[in-house]
Amino acid sequence: MDDKNHRNSLNDLTGQVENVLNLLDYQAGAVVSRTLLKKSTGTVTLFAFDEGEGLSEHTAPFDAIVYILDGEAEIMISGKPYRVKAGEMLIMPAEKPHSLKAIKKFKMFLIMIRS
């Protein structure tokens, strides 16, 4: 096994230069995710949503930043829709109901800081 395949199989990207769009593939009819960092102070997770897929309304105990890397999403926060495209971000406030839907297939970082 070469070094890159070994590193990725361990899910350890520390100290590595990577093209973030290549870290997770789209899957037909699915939402897939990969946790890149998980610490007691927060997490960074990469998601890939196929077109039309989404996450139903829910709440989270902490603020979270959504950064769209590719494609386009509709994010609802407390009933208000936001269209967010590649290169744009939105902060979702703690304890406010929110949902996500892929207008076009999209990839995003979800950055949650616990405090």
C-alpha positions in Angstrom: 0.0 0.0 0.0 1.5 3.4 -1.0 1.8 6.2 1.6 -1.3 8.2 0.3 -3.6 5.2 0.4 -2.4 4.2 3.8 -2.8 7.7 5.2 -6.4 8.0 3.8 -7.3 4.6 5.1 -6.4 5.8 8.6 -8.5 9.0 8.0 -5.5 11.0 9.2 -4.9 14.1 7.0 -2.8 15.9 9.5 0.2 17.7 7.9 -1.0 16.7 4.4 -2.0 18.9 1.4 -5.2 17.7 -0.1 -7.7 18.9 -2.7 -10.8 18.9 -0.5 -13.2 18.2 -3.4 -11.4 14.8 -3.8 -11.8 13.7 -0.2 -15.4 12.6 -0.6 -17.3 11.4 -3.7 -21.0 12.0 -4.5 -23.2 8.9 -4.3 -26.4 8.7 -6.2 -29.5 9.3 -4.1 -27.5 9.8 -0.9 -25.9 12.1 1.6 -22.4 11.0 2.6 -20.1 12.5 5.2 -16.5 12.3 6.4 -15.3 13.7 9.7 -12.0 15.4 9.2 -11.4 16.6 12.8 -13.2 15.6 16.0 -12.1 17.3 19.2 -13.8 18.0 22.4 -14.0 21.7 21.3 -15.6 21.0 17.9 -15.7 19.1 14.7 -15.1 19.7 11.0 -17.1 17.4 8.7 -17.2 17.2 4.9 -20.6 16.4 3.3 -21.6 15.5 -0.2 -25.3 15.7 -1.1 -26.7 14.3 -4.3 -29.2 16.6 -6.1 -32.6 16.6 -4.3 -31.2 15.0 -1.1 -31.2 16.8 2.2 -31.3 16.7 6.0 -34.7 17.2 7.6 -35.3 19.9 10.1 -33.4 19.6 13.4 -31.6 21.7 16.0 -28.1 21.7 17.3 -26.8 22.9 20.7 -24.0 24.9 19.1 -23.5 27.5 16.3 -22.3 25.9 13.1 -20.7 27.3 9.9 -21.7 25.8 6.6 -19.2 26.5 3.8 -20.3 25.4 0.3 -17.4 24.0 -1.7 -19.3 22.9 -4.8 -22.8 23.2 -6.1 -25.8 24.9 -4.5 -28.0 24.3 -1.4 -31.1 25.7 0.2 -30.7 26.1 3.9 -33.8 26.8 6.0 -33.3 28.5 9.4 -36.4 29.1 11.5 -38.5 28.9 8.4 -36.4 31.4 6.3 -34.8 30.0 3.2 -31.2 30.9 2.2 -29.7 29.9 -1.2 -26.0 29.2 -0.7 -23.6 28.5 -3.6 -20.0 27.4 -4.0 -17.6 29.8 -2.2 -20.4 31.1 0.1 -21.0 30.4 3.8 -23.8 30.7 6.3 -23.7 30.5 10.1 -26.5 28.5 11.6 -27.3 29.6 15.1 -27.6 27.2 18.0 -31.0 26.0 19.1 -32.7 27.3 15.9 -34.4 24.7 13.7 -32.7 24.2 10.3 -32.7 21.9 7.3 -30.7 21.5 4.2 -31.6 20.5 0.6 -29.5 20.1 -2.5 -30.7 22.4 -5.3 -27.8 21.0 -7.3 -25.5 18.4 -5.9 -23.2 20.1 -3.4 -20.3 19.5 -1.1 -19.9 21.5 2.1 -17.8 21.8 5.2 -19.8 21.8 8.5 -17.7 23.4 11.2 -19.1 23.2 14.7 -17.5 24.9 17.7 -18.6 23.7 21.1 -18.5 26.4 23.8 
